[in-house]
Amino acid sequence: MDRTRGTVTAAEPAEPAALVRAAQRGDRMAVQALLDLLTPYVGRLCGPIALQDGPDATQEALIVIFRNIGRLREPEALFGWARVIAVREAVRIARAAARVVPDPLEDVPARDDPQLAADVRDVLERLTPAHRAVLVLRDLEGLDEHSVSALLGVPEPTVRTRLFRARRNFRKAWGR
């Protein structure tokens, strides 16, 4: 980062907080560097929640992030702030897609069925967006129930209930 002008140069990597500050001042190179930094992270969050609509959810989340980057008061909180937006957008996109999710999950083939080519993504498709969001945040991202509650805007008992049901349905669909 060029300290005299406050711009990010291509030759040296900058800390995320410095990139945010530079982007907030209108530095296009900083915006591009942030986009390069955030795209894989947001994609990893949106994919398991929005499934085949994961790329759309990722794109929508990045649009929201960059439209509102000027409002981010604490640049050090970039990834937490982006996570909130990504999860919200992924759940919104998944719900809007109006996927028909079989509730009983009884049509899951047996584990030894030679036709079974199910992987984790296939099993996740059978869960509701709300259950996928809780499962991803708790089990993949490693957030505690309080953090998941705050992120999704639901009470902690709701998080526990959704997590219990999501794990139960996942195990059932996986055939374990």
OpenMM code with the backbone's topology and positions (N, CA, C; nanometers):
from openmm import Vec3, app, unit

residues = "MET ASP ARG THR ARG GLY THR VAL THR ALA ALA GLU PRO ALA GLU PRO ALA ALA LEU VAL ARG ALA ALA GLN ARG GLY ASP ARG MET ALA VAL GLN ALA LEU LEU ASP LEU LEU THR PRO TYR VAL GLY ARG LEU CYS GLY PRO ILE ALA LEU GLN ASP GLY PRO ASP ALA THR GLN GLU ALA LEU ILE VAL ILE PHE ARG ASN ILE GLY ARG LEU ARG GLU PRO GLU ALA LEU PHE GLY TRP ALA ARG VAL ILE ALA VAL ARG GLU ALA VAL ARG ILE ALA ARG ALA ALA ALA ARG VAL VAL PRO ASP PRO LEU GLU ASP VAL PRO ALA ARG ASP ASP PRO GLN LEU ALA ALA ASP VAL ARG ASP VAL LEU GLU ARG LEU THR PRO ALA HIS ARG ALA VAL LEU VAL LEU ARG ASP LEU GLU GLY LEU ASP GLU HIS SER VAL SER ALA LEU LEU GLY VAL PRO GLU PRO THR VAL ARG THR ARG LEU PHE ARG ALA ARG ARG ASN PHE ARG LYS ALA TRP GLY ARG".split()
positions = [
    Vec3(0.0846, -0.1164, 0.0000),
    Vec3(0.0000, 0.0000, 0.0000),
    Vec3(0.0892, 0.1227, 0.0000),
    Vec3(0.0620, 0.2157, -0.0869),
    Vec3(0.1363, 0.3405, -0.0953),
    Vec3(0.0856, 0.4321, 0.0152),
    Vec3(0.1642, 0.4454, 0.1211),
    Vec3(0.1215, 0.5221, 0.2381),
    Vec3(0.1037, 0.6710, 0.2077),
    Vec3(0.1755, 0.7237, 0.1102),
    Vec3(0.1647, 0.8673, 0.0812),
    Vec3(0.0331, 0.9022, 0.0142),
    Vec3(-0.0159, 0.8122, -0.0703),
    Vec3(-0.1417, 0.8410, -0.1398),
    Vec3(-0.2578, 0.7552, -0.0899),
    Vec3(-0.2297, 0.6528, -0.0083),
    Vec3(-0.3353, 0.5675, 0.0449),
    Vec3(-0.3958, 0.4759, -0.0595),
    Vec3(-0.3167, 0.4380, -0.1592),
    Vec3(-0.3675, 0.3488, -0.2626),
    Vec3(-0.2965, 0.2158, -0.2543),
    Vec3(-0.3609, 0.1136, -0.3076),
    Vec3(-0.3044, -0.0197, -0.3083),
    Vec3(-0.2299, -0.0378, -0.4394),
    Vec3(-0.1061, -0.0855, -0.4317),
    Vec3(-0.0306, -0.1112, -0.5532),
    Vec3(-0.0365, -0.2602, -0.5836),
    Vec3(-0.0224, -0.2934, -0.7092),
    Vec3(-0.0318, -0.4327, -0.7513),
    Vec3(0.0860, -0.5153, -0.7011),
    Vec3(0.1992, -0.4518, -0.6717),
    Vec3(0.3196, -0.5250, -0.6348),
    Vec3(0.3151, -0.5835, -0.4952),
    Vec3(0.2347, -0.5266, -0.4060),
    Vec3(0.2358, -0.5747, -0.2685),
    Vec3(0.0943, -0.6054, -0.2194),
    Vec3(0.0772, -0.7207, -0.1539),
    Vec3(-0.0551, -0.7534, -0.1013),
    Vec3(-0.0863, -0.6657, 0.0198),
    Vec3(-0.2114, -0.6370, 0.0393),
    Vec3(-0.2532, -0.5542, 0.1520),
    Vec3(-0.3413, -0.6358, 0.2453),
    Vec3(-0.3488, -0.5930, 0.3683),
    Vec3(-0.4380, -0.6544, 0.4654),
    Vec3(-0.5814, -0.6239, 0.4243),
    Vec3(-0.6747, -0.7130, 0.4559),
    Vec3(-0.8144, -0.6887, 0.4193),
    Vec3(-0.8685, -0.5545, 0.4699),
    Vec3(-0.8343, -0.5171, 0.5929),
    Vec3(-0.8843, -0.3904, 0.6470),
    Vec3(-0.8315, -0.2720, 0.5664),
    Vec3(-0.7056, -0.2784, 0.5252),
    Vec3(-0.6486, -0.1715, 0.4433),
    Vec3(-0.7162, -0.1670, 0.3067),
    Vec3(-0.7461, -0.2828, 0.2523),
    Vec3(-0.8168, -0.2884, 0.1242),
    Vec3(-0.9563, -0.2260, 0.1363),
    Vec3(-1.0250, -0.2557, 0.2465),
    Vec3(-1.1584, -0.1986, 0.2683),
    Vec3(-1.1497, -0.0472, 0.2731),
    Vec3(-1.0556, 0.0035, 0.3506),
    Vec3(-1.0426, 0.1500, 0.3621),
    Vec3(-1.0130, 0.2133, 0.2262),
    Vec3(-0.9237, 0.1510, 0.1496),
    Vec3(-0.8905, 0.2037, 0.0173),
    Vec3(-1.0122, 0.1957, -0.0759),
    Vec3(-1.0857, 0.0862, -0.0691),
    Vec3(-1.2064, 0.0712, -0.1526),
    Vec3(-1.3111, 0.1744, -0.1149),
    Vec3(-1.3219, 0.2031, 0.0126),
    Vec3(-1.4178, 0.3036, 0.0586),
    Vec3(-1.3819, 0.4421, 0.0059),
    Vec3(-1.2528, 0.4640, -0.0228),
    Vec3(-1.2091, 0.5917, -0.0797),
    Vec3(-1.2189, 0.5919, -0.2318),
    Vec3(-1.2618, 0.4792, -0.2906),
    Vec3(-1.2805, 0.4739, -0.4350),
    Vec3(-1.1659, 0.4138, -0.5131),
    Vec3(-1.0717, 0.3504, -0.4471),
    Vec3(-0.9576, 0.2879, -0.5137),
    Vec3(-1.0048, 0.1619, -0.5871),
    Vec3(-1.0019, 0.1656, -0.7190),
    Vec3(-1.0519, 0.0527, -0.7999),
    Vec3(-0.9658, -0.0724, -0.7863),
    Vec3(-0.8367, -0.0544, -0.7680),
    Vec3(-0.7497, -0.1718, -0.7504),
    Vec3(-0.7825, -0.2422, -0.6182),
    Vec3(-0.8156, -0.1635, -0.5175),
    Vec3(-0.8532, -0.2217, -0.3888),
    Vec3(-0.9851, -0.2967, -0.4010),
    Vec3(-1.0777, -0.2403, -0.4771),
    Vec3(-1.2063, -0.3075, -0.4989),
    Vec3(-1.1818, -0.4416, -0.5685),
    Vec3(-1.0970, -0.4427, -0.6697),
    Vec3(-1.0664, -0.5670, -0.7413),
    Vec3(-0.9979, -0.6674, -0.6489),
    Vec3(-0.9060, -0.6190, -0.5671),
    Vec3(-0.8364, -0.7084, -0.4733),
    Vec3(-0.9351, -0.7669, -0.3722),
    Vec3(-1.0291, -0.6845, -0.3248),
    Vec3(-1.1318, -0.7350, -0.2326),
    Vec3(-1.2209, -0.8378, -0.3011),
    Vec3(-1.2556, -0.8109, -0.4243),
    Vec3(-1.3382, -0.9056, -0.4998),
    Vec3(-1.2659, -1.0394, -0.5125),
    Vec3(-1.1374, -1.0342, -0.5451),
    Vec3(-1.0586, -1.1572, -0.5560),
    Vec3(-1.0492, -1.2305, -0.4224),
    Vec3(-1.0425, -1.1554, -0.3147),
    Vec3(-1.0312, -1.2128, -0.1802),
    Vec3(-1.1634, -1.2728, -0.1318),
    Vec3(-1.2731, -1.2024, -0.1579),
    Vec3(-1.4023, -1.2433, -0.1030),
    Vec3(-1.4768, -1.3469, -0.1871),
    Vec3(-1.4548, -1.3497, -0.3168),
    Vec3(-1.5331, -1.4391, -0.4034),
    Vec3(-1.5253, -1.5858, -0.3607),
    Vec3(-1.4068, -1.6430, -0.3387),
    Vec3(-1.4046, -1.7844, -0.2973),
    Vec3(-1.4698, -1.8069, -0.1605),
    Vec3(-1.4498, -1.7136, -0.0694),
    Vec3(-1.5082, -1.7254, 0.0648),
    Vec3(-1.6604, -1.7233, 0.0578),
    Vec3(-1.7146, -1.6276, -0.0125),
    Vec3(-1.8602, -1.6156, -0.0261),
    Vec3(-1.9150, -1.7373, -0.1010),
    Vec3(-1.8436, -1.7832, -0.2016),
    Vec3(-1.8863, -1.9012, -0.2766),
    Vec3(-1.8925, -2.0260, -0.1904),
    Vec3(-1.7950, -2.0413, -0.0986),
    Vec3(-1.7961, -2.1578, -0.0082),
    Vec3(-1.9149, -2.1539, 0.0868),
    Vec3(-1.9622, -2.0351, 0.1203),
    Vec3(-2.0786, -2.0236, 0.2079),
    Vec3(-2.2083, -2.0445, 0.1307),
    Vec3(-2.2177, -1.9845, 0.0145),
    Vec3(-2.3429, -1.9879, -0.0629),
    Vec3(-2.3691, -2.1237, -0.1276),
    Vec3(-2.2653, -2.1904, -0.1742),
    Vec3(-2.2821, -2.3157, -0.2457),
    Vec3(-2.3623, -2.4211, -0.1729),
    Vec3(-2.3247, -2.4581, -0.0501),
    Vec3(-2.3989, -2.5626, 0.0197),
    Vec3(-2.5400, -2.5207, 0.0618),
    Vec3(-2.5656, -2.3910, 0.0696),
    Vec3(-2.6978, -2.3450, 0.1109),
    Vec3(-2.7906, -2.3317, -0.0096),
    Vec3(-2.7428, -2.2685, -0.1143),
    Vec3(-2.8276, -2.2438, -0.2317),
    Vec3(-2.8144, -2.3529, -0.3378),
    Vec3(-2.7231, -2.4468, -0.3186),
    Vec3(-2.7030, -2.5615, -0.4063),
    Vec3(-2.6782, -2.5189, -0.5502),
    Vec3(-2.7605, -2.5648, -0.6462),
    Vec3(-2.7343, -2.5320, -0.7867),
    Vec3(-2.7479, -2.3826, -0.8134),
    Vec3(-2.8105, -2.3106, -0.7243),
    Vec3(-2.8205, -2.1660, -0.7369),
    Vec3(-2.7089, -2.0959, -0.6600),
    Vec3(-2.6102, -2.1723, -0.6155),
    Vec3(-2.4972, -2.1169, -0.5411),
    Vec3(-2.4243, -2.0058, -0.6145),
    Vec3(-2.3944, -2.0235, -0.7448),
    Vec3(-2.3281, -1.9138, -0.8166),
    Vec3(-2.4127, -1.7860, -0.8207),
    Vec3(-2.5439, -1.8016, -0.8359),
    Vec3(-2.6312, -1.6838, -0.8349),
    Vec3(-2.6310, -1.6179, -0.6974),
    Vec3(-2.6371, -1.6993, -0.5934),
    Vec3(-2.6356, -1.6454, -0.4569),
    Vec3(-2.5027, -1.5766, -0.4287),
    Vec3(-2.3942, -1.6348, -0.4760),
    Vec3(-2.2626, -1.5735, -0.4588),
    Vec3(-2.2582, -1.4374, -0.5262),
    Vec3(-2.3070, -1.4324, -0.6485),
    Vec3(-2.3083, -1.3062, -0.7223),
    Vec3(-2.3949, -1.2015, -0.6512),
    Vec3(-2.5124, -1.2422, -0.6073),
    Vec3(-2.6007, -1.1476, -0.5377),
    Vec3(-2.5373, -1.0983, -0.4085),
    Vec3(-2.4731, -1.1887, -0.3359),
    Vec3(-2.4079, -1.1492, -0.2105),
    Vec3(-2.2946, -1.0507, -0.2378),
    Vec3(-2.2150, -1.0769, -0.3403),
    Vec3(-2.1050, -0.9859, -0.3726),
    Vec3(-2.1564, -0.8492, -0.4159),
    Vec3(-2.2672, -0.8461, -0.4870),
    Vec3(-2.3265, -0.7184, -0.5256),
    Vec3(-2.3661, -0.6394, -0.4013),
    Vec3(-2.4334, -0.7061, -0.3085),
    Vec3(-2.4745, -0.6389, -0.1842),
    Vec3(-2.3521, -0.5908, -0.1070),
    Vec3(-2.2511, -0.6751, -0.0982),
    Vec3(-2.1299, -0.6390, -0.0247),
    Vec3(-2.0668, -0.5132, -0.0837),
    Vec3(-2.0492, -0.5108, -0.2144),
    Vec3(-1.9792, -0.3972, -0.2746),
    Vec3(-2.0659, -0.2721, -0.2857),
    Vec3(-2.1957, -0.2886, -0.2897),
    Vec3(-2.2823, -0.1703, -0.2847),
    Vec3(-2.2777, -0.1043, -0.1476),
    Vec3(-2.2526, -0.1845, -0.0462),
    Vec3(-2.2575, -0.1342, 0.0911),
    Vec3(-2.1209, -0.1249, 0.1585),
    Vec3(-2.0142, -0.1445, 0.0838),
    Vec3(-1.8806, -0.1441, 0.1446),
    Vec3(-1.8520, -0.0111, 0.2148),
    Vec3(-1.9078, 0.0968, 0.1664),
    Vec3(-1.8884, 0.2270, 0.2288),
    Vec3(-1.9501, 0.2374, 0.3665),
    Vec3(-2.0463, 0.1519, 0.3953),
    Vec3(-2.1146, 0.1542, 0.5253),
    Vec3(-2.0462, 0.0684, 0.6304),
    Vec3(-1.9476, -0.0089, 0.5898),
    Vec3(-1.8773, -0.0952, 0.6846),
    Vec3(-1.7915, -0.0076, 0.7756),
    Vec3(-1.8316, 0.0031, 0.8996),
    Vec3(-1.7649, 0.0924, 0.9956),
    Vec3(-1.6356, 0.0326, 1.0517),
    Vec3(-1.6320, -0.0994, 1.0606),
    Vec3(-1.5141, -0.1667, 1.1159),
    Vec3(-1.4527, -0.2567, 1.0079),
    Vec3(-1.3594, -0.2043, 0.9314),
    Vec3(-1.2994, -0.2838, 0.8235),
    Vec3(-1.2400, -0.4164, 0.8692),
    Vec3(-1.2005, -0.4244, 0.9958),
    Vec3(-1.1449, -0.5496, 1.0476),
    Vec3(-1.2506, -0.6603, 1.0537),
    Vec3(-1.3772, -0.6231, 1.0507),
    Vec3(-1.4871, -0.7193, 1.0591),
    Vec3(-1.5368, -0.7617, 0.9212),
    Vec3(-1.4560, -0.7418, 0.8196),
    Vec3(-1.4972, -0.7691, 0.6815),
    Vec3(-1.5553, -0.9092, 0.6631),
    Vec3(-1.4848, -1.0114, 0.7089),
    Vec3(-1.5297, -1.1478, 0.6822),
    Vec3(-1.6573, -1.1829, 0.7583),
    Vec3(-1.6724, -1.1368, 0.8800),
    Vec3(-1.7961, -1.1604, 0.9543),
    Vec3(-1.9132, -1.0902, 0.8890),
    Vec3(-1.8908, -0.9669, 0.8468),
    Vec3(-1.9939, -0.8890, 0.7783),
    Vec3(-2.0320, -0.9556, 0.6458),
    Vec3(-1.9326, -0.9998, 0.5704),
    Vec3(-1.9581, -1.0674, 0.4423),
    Vec3(-2.0315, -1.1997, 0.4653),
    Vec3(-1.9988, -1.2700, 0.5742),
    Vec3(-2.0649, -1.3969, 0.6040),
    Vec3(-2.2139, -1.3761, 0.6280),
    Vec3(-2.2483, -1.2718, 0.7027),
    Vec3(-2.3893, -1.2417, 0.7290),
    Vec3(-2.4635, -1.2189, 0.5974),
    Vec3(-2.4053, -1.1395, 0.5113),
    Vec3(-2.4684, -1.1078, 0.3826),
    Vec3(-2.4777, -1.2323, 0.2957),
    Vec3(-2.3709, -1.3107, 0.2896),
    Vec3(-2.3691, -1.4297, 0.2047),
    Vec3(-2.4747, -1.5307, 0.2471),
    Vec3(-2.4846, -1.5567, 0.3764),
    Vec3(-2.5834, -1.6539, 0.4251),
    Vec3(-2.7246, -1.6026, 0.3982),
    Vec3(-2.7485, -1.4757, 0.4268),
    Vec3(-2.8816, -1.4184, 0.4035),
    Vec3(-2.9204, -1.4293, 0.2559),
    Vec3(-2.8289, -1.3960, 0.1666),
    Vec3(-2.8576, -1.4023, 0.0236),
    Vec3(-2.8749, -1.5467, -0.0239),
    Vec3(-2.7943, -1.6371, 0.0280),
    Vec3(-2.8061, -1.7782, -0.0124),
    Vec3(-2.9408, -1.8358, 0.0298),
    Vec3(-2.9835, -1.8053, 0.1501),
    Vec3(-3.1143, -1.8532, 0.1973),
    Vec3(-3.2257, -1.7891, 0.1135),
    Vec3(-3.2130, -1.6607, 0.0851),
    Vec3(-3.3149, -1.5912, 0.0052),
    Vec3(-3.3252, -1.6519, -0.1350),
    Vec3(-3.2123, -1.6758, -0.1988),
    Vec3(-3.2105, -1.7336, -0.3336),
    Vec3(-3.2669, -1.8760, -0.3308),
    Vec3(-3.2281, -1.9542, -0.2312),
    Vec3(-3.2766, -2.0922, -0.2222),
    Vec3(-3.4277, -2.0955, -0.2020),
    Vec3(-3.4777, -2.0066, -0.1181),
    Vec3(-3.6230, -2.0013, -0.0965),
    Vec3(-3.6948, -1.9555, -0.2222),
    Vec3(-3.6387, -1.8584, -0.2900),
    Vec3(-3.7015, -1.8060, -0.4115),
    Vec3(-3.7070, -1.9115, -0.5216),
    Vec3(-3.6127, -2.0030, -0.5196),
    Vec3(-3.6109, -2.1083, -0.6204),
    Vec3(-3.7259, -2.2069, -0.6011),
    Vec3(-3.7871, -2.2012, -0.4841),
    Vec3(-3.9050, -2.2833, -0.4521),
    Vec3(-3.8828, -2.4298, -0.4868),
    Vec3(-3.7750, -2.4824, -0.4357),
    Vec3(-3.7451, -2.6245, -0.4579),
    Vec3(-3.8460, -2.7097, -0.3819),
    Vec3(-3.8870, -2.8169, -0.4427),
    Vec3(-3.9741, -2.9111, -0.3744),
    Vec3(-3.8829, -3.0085, -0.3003),
    Vec3(-3.8929, -3.0062, -0.1695),
    Vec3(-3.8074, -3.0898, -0.0863),
    Vec3(-3.8926, -3.2008, -0.0260),
    Vec3(-3.8603, -3.3260, -0.0538),
    Vec3(-3.9379, -3.4336, 0.0068),
    Vec3(-3.9169, -3.4343, 0.1576),
    Vec3(-4.0253, -3.4236, 0.2309),
    Vec3(-4.0153, -3.4138, 0.3763),
    Vec3(-3.9745, -3.5447, 0.4414),
    Vec3(-4.0397, -3.6561, 0.4074),
    Vec3(-4.0042, -3.7794, 0.4764),
    Vec3(-3.8689, -3.8377, 0.4358),
    Vec3(-3.8186, -3.8025, 0.3202),
    Vec3(-3.6901, -3.8531, 0.2726),
    Vec3(-3.6874, -4.0052, 0.2615),
    Vec3(-3.8008, -4.0635, 0.2299),
    Vec3(-3.8074, -4.2103, 0.2230),
    Vec3(-3.7618, -4.2645, 0.0889),
    Vec3(-3.7483, -4.1786, -0.0122),
    Vec3(-3.7107, -4.2274, -0.1440),
    Vec3(-3.5592, -4.2295, -0.1645),
    Vec3(-3.4833, -4.2215, -0.0569),
    Vec3(-3.3381, -4.2255, -0.0667),
    Vec3(-3.2954, -4.3699, -0.0894),
    Vec3(-3.2166, -4.3950, -0.1929),
    Vec3(-3.1732, -4.5324, -0.2188),
    Vec3(-3.0800, -4.5836, -0.1093),
    Vec3(-3.0749, -4.7146, -0.0967),
    Vec3(-2.9884, -4.7772, 0.0035),
    Vec3(-2.8424, -4.7508, -0.0308),
    Vec3(-2.7579, -4.7550, 0.0714),
    Vec3(-2.6163, -4.7251, 0.0526),
    Vec3(-2.5502, -4.8224, -0.0445),
    Vec3(-2.5927, -4.9485, -0.0451),
    Vec3(-2.5304, -5.0479, -0.1325),
    Vec3(-2.5919, -5.0529, -0.2723),
    Vec3(-2.6874, -4.9665, -0.3012),
    Vec3(-2.7502, -4.9593, -0.4330),
    Vec3(-2.6459, -4.9154, -0.5357),
    Vec3(-2.6223, -4.9945, -0.6418),
    Vec3(-2.5200, -4.9585, -0.7403),
    Vec3(-2.5533, -4.8292, -0.8156),
    Vec3(-2.6789, -4.7930, -0.8208),
    Vec3(-2.7187, -4.6703, -0.8896),
    Vec3(-2.6926, -4.5452, -0.8053),
    Vec3(-2.6610, -4.5688, -0.6799),
    Vec3(-2.6433, -4.4542, -0.5905),
    Vec3(-2.5135, -4.3803, -0.6207),
    Vec3(-2.5277, -4.2580, -0.6628),
    Vec3(-2.4112, -4.1732, -0.6873),
    Vec3(-2.4256, -4.0470, -0.6033),
    Vec3(-2.4937, -4.0634, -0.4902),
    Vec3(-2.5209, -3.9475, -0.4046),
    Vec3(-2.3946, -3.9062, -0.3318),
    Vec3(-2.3729, -3.7801, -0.3275),
    Vec3(-2.2664, -3.7245, -0.2472),
    Vec3(-2.3285, -3.6273, -0.1475),
    Vec3(-2.2488, -3.5573, -0.0767),
    Vec3(-2.3001, -3.4656, 0.0247),
    Vec3(-2.3929, -3.3622, -0.0381),
    Vec3(-2.3574, -3.3130, -0.1561),
    Vec3(-2.4399, -3.2125, -0.2232),
    Vec3(-2.5790, -3.2670, -0.2527),
    Vec3(-2.5870, -3.3920, -0.2968),
    Vec3(-2.7162, -3.4529, -0.3257),
    Vec3(-2.8006, -3.4620, -0.1992),
    Vec3(-2.7381, -3.4990, -0.0900),
    Vec3(-2.8104, -3.5102, 0.0363),
    Vec3(-2.8550, -3.3720, 0.0839),
    Vec3(-2.7694, -3.2726, 0.0682),
    Vec3(-2.8059, -3.1363, 0.1085),
    Vec3(-2.9268, -3.0847, 0.0314),
    Vec3(-2.9406, -3.1275, -0.0936),
    Vec3(-3.0553, -3.0845, -0.1741),
    Vec3(-3.1875, -3.1254, -0.1109),
    Vec3(-3.1844, -3.2267, -0.0307),
    Vec3(-3.3067, -3.2780, 0.0308),
    Vec3(-3.3466, -3.2001, 0.1560),
    Vec3(-3.2596, -3.1126, 0.2011),
    Vec3(-3.2887, -3.0314, 0.3196),
    Vec3(-3.3465, -2.8967, 0.2779),
    Vec3(-3.4195, -2.8356, 0.3687),
    Vec3(-3.4720, -2.7014, 0.3415),
    Vec3(-3.3576, -2.6012, 0.3476),
    Vec3(-3.3736, -2.4846, 0.2858),
    Vec3(-3.2683, -2.3821, 0.2938),
    Vec3(-3.2344, -2.3435, 0.4378),
    Vec3(-3.3343, -2.3352, 0.5236),
    Vec3(-3.3087, -2.2992, 0.6634),
    Vec3(-3.2236, -2.4053, 0.7320),
    Vec3(-3.2514, -2.5327, 0.7043),
    Vec3(-3.1726, -2.6401, 0.7641),
    Vec3(-3.0318, -2.6432, 0.7062),
    Vec3(-3.0201, -2.6204, 0.5748),
    Vec3(-2.8865, -2.6167, 0.5138),
    Vec3(-2.8041, -2.5034, 0.5737),
    Vec3(-2.8665, -2.3875, 0.5935),
    Vec3(-2.7938, -2.2721, 0.6477),
    Vec3(-2.7397, -2.3026, 0.7872),
    Vec3(-2.8226, -2.3595, 0.8734),
    Vec3(-2.7790, -2.3914, 1.0091),
    Vec3(-2.6692, -2.4968, 1.0061),
    Vec3(-2.6856, -2.5977, 0.9246),
    Vec3(-2.5871, -2.7053, 0.9152),
    Vec3(-2.4530, -2.6522, 0.8649),
    Vec3(-2.4545, -2.5700, 0.7629),
    Vec3(-2.3305, -2.5139, 0.7082),
    Vec3(-2.2617, -2.4246, 0.8106),
    Vec3(-2.3380, -2.3363, 0.8728),
    Vec3(-2.2776, -2.2431, 0.9684),
    Vec3(-2.2229, -2.3146, 1.0920),
    Vec3(-2.2953, -2.4124, 1.1405),
    Vec3(-2.2552, -2.4809, 1.2642),
    Vec3(-2.1469, -2.5848, 1.2384),
    Vec3(-2.1691, -2.6709, 1.1395),
    Vec3(-2.0792, -2.7847, 1.1207),
    Vec3(-1.9648, -2.7581, 1.0233),
    Vec3(-1.9850, -2.6722, 0.9248),
    Vec3(-1.8767, -2.6431, 0.8317),
    Vec3(-1.7982, -2.5190, 0.8724),
    Vec3(-1.8681, -2.4151, 0.9118),
    Vec3(-1.8013, -2.2915, 0.9529),
    Vec3(-1.7559, -2.2969, 1.0981),
    Vec3(-1.8148, -2.3865, 1.1778),
    Vec3(-1.7732, -2.4019, 1.3168),
    Vec3(-1.8234, -2.2944, 1.4121),
    Vec3(-1.9294, -2.2231, 1.3724),
    Vec3(-1.9838, -2.1200, 1.4604),
    Vec3(-2.0617, -2.1831, 1.5752),
    Vec3(-2.0653, -2.1140, 1.6886),
    Vec3(-2.1448, -2.1646, 1.7999),
    Vec3(-2.2918, -2.1256, 1.7790),
    Vec3(-2.3785, -2.1823, 1.8612),
    Vec3(-2.5227, -2.1598, 1.8440),
    Vec3(-2.5606, -2.0132, 1.8604),
    Vec3(-2.4948, -1.9452, 1.9514),
    Vec3(-2.5235, -1.8030, 1.9727),
    Vec3(-2.4911, -1.7221, 1.8457),
    Vec3(-2.3766, -1.7504, 1.7843),
    Vec3(-2.3367, -1.6796, 1.6624),
    Vec3(-2.4311, -1.7108, 1.5471),
    Vec3(-2.4694, -1.8369, 1.5337),
    Vec3(-2.5631, -1.8754, 1.4277),
    Vec3(-2.6967, -1.8063, 1.4502),
    Vec3(-2.7409, -1.8007, 1.5734),
    Vec3(-2.8650, -1.7331, 1.6089),
    Vec3(-2.8613, -1.5863, 1.5670),
    Vec3(-2.7531, -1.5195, 1.6006),
    Vec3(-2.7391, -1.3781, 1.5661),
    Vec3(-2.7311, -1.3584, 1.4155),
    Vec3(-2.6610, -1.4470, 1.3497),
    Vec3(-2.6420, -1.4369, 1.2050),
    Vec3(-2.7725, -1.4563, 1.1290),
    Vec3(-2.8519, -1.5532, 1.1715),
    Vec3(-2.9771, -1.5829, 1.1020),
    Vec3(-3.0956, -1.5029, 1.1554),
    Vec3(-3.0775, -1.4391, 1.2702),
    Vec3(-3.1861, -1.3599, 1.3272),
    Vec3(-3.2992, -1.4442, 1.3837),
    Vec3(-3.2639, -1.5586, 1.4392),
    Vec3(-3.3629, -1.6460, 1.5023),
    Vec3(-3.3149, -1.6783, 1.6431),
    Vec3(-3.4069, -1.7135, 1.7346),
    Vec3(-3.3662, -1.7471, 1.8717),
    Vec3(-3.2777, -1.8722, 1.8755),
    Vec3(-3.1947, -1.8808, 1.9789),
    Vec3(-3.1063, -1.9968, 1.9932),
    Vec3(-3.1811, -2.1293, 1.9988),
    Vec3(-3.2975, -2.1375, 2.0686),
    Vec3(-3.3702, -2.2654, 2.0658),
    Vec3(-3.4114, -2.3058, 1.9233),
    Vec3(-3.4417, -2.2083, 1.8393),
    Vec3(-3.4761, -2.2378, 1.7000),
    Vec3(-3.3539, -2.2933, 1.6270),
    Vec3(-3.2373, -2.2376, 1.6548),
    Vec3(-3.1137, -2.2880, 1.5945),
    Vec3(-3.0914, -2.4323, 1.6368),
    Vec3(-3.1081, -2.4603, 1.7660),
    Vec3(-3.0884, -2.5972, 1.8147),
    Vec3(-3.1876, -2.6937, 1.7500),
    Vec3(-3.3126, -2.6526, 1.7389),
    Vec3(-3.4145, -2.7378, 1.6772),
    Vec3(-3.3824, -2.7630, 1.5307),
    Vec3(-3.3497, -2.6568, 1.4581),
    Vec3(-3.3168, -2.6725, 1.3152),
    Vec3(-3.1931, -2.7590, 1.2973),
    Vec3(-3.0941, -2.7401, 1.3832),
    Vec3(-2.9723, -2.8187, 1.3727),
    Vec3(-3.0006, -2.9661, 1.4002),
    Vec3(-3.0798, -2.9940, 1.5032),
    Vec3(-3.1165, -3.1315, 1.5348),
    Vec3(-3.1874, -3.1959, 1.4153),
    Vec3(-3.2857, -3.1249, 1.3602),
    Vec3(-3.3614, -3.1793, 1.2465),
    Vec3(-3.2754, -3.1930, 1.1220),
    Vec3(-3.1907, -3.0941, 1.0979),
    Vec3(-3.1036, -3.0993, 0.9807),
    Vec3(-3.0086, -3.2174, 0.9891),
    Vec3(-2.9481, -3.2372, 1.1060),
    Vec3(-2.8565, -3.3504, 1.1226),
    Vec3(-2.9297, -3.4827, 1.1113),
    Vec3(-3.0480, -3.4919, 1.1719),
    Vec3(-3.1271, -3.6149, 1.1648),
    Vec3(-3.1639, -3.6455, 1.0195),
    Vec3(-3.2138, -3.5460, 0.9483),
    Vec3(-3.2533, -3.5660, 0.8081),
    Vec3(-3.1327, -3.5954, 0.7199),
    Vec3(-3.0208, -3.5323, 0.7503),
    Vec3(-2.8998, -3.5587, 0.6738),
    Vec3(-2.8570, -3.7037, 0.6930),
    Vec3(-2.8525, -3.7487, 0.8196),
    Vec3(-2.8142, -3.8884, 0.8471),
    Vec3(-2.9106, -3.9864, 0.7804),
    Vec3(-3.0388, -3.9548, 0.7882),
    Vec3(-3.1388, -4.0417, 0.7281),
    Vec3(-3.1215, -4.0494, 0.5774),
    Vec3(-3.0994, -3.9355, 0.5163),
    Vec3(-3.0808, -3.9314, 0.3712),
    Vec3(-2.9494, -3.9968, 0.3293),
    Vec3(-2.8503, -3.9856, 0.4122),
    Vec3(-2.7199, -4.0427, 0.3811),
    Vec3(-2.7220, -4.1943, 0.3981),
    Vec3(-2.8195, -4.2446, 0.4742),
    Vec3(-2.8343, -4.3888, 0.4887),
    Vec3(-2.7590, -4.4460, 0.6062),
    Vec3(-2.7313, -4.3602, 0.7054),
    Vec3(-2.6564, -4.4076, 0.8226),
    Vec3(-2.7465, -4.4261, 0.9395),
] * unit.nanometer
topology = app.Topology()
chain = topology.addChain("A")
for resn in residues:
    res = topology.addResidue(resn, chain)
    for name in ("N", "CA", "C"):
        topology.addAtom(name, app.Element.getBySymbol(name[0]), res)
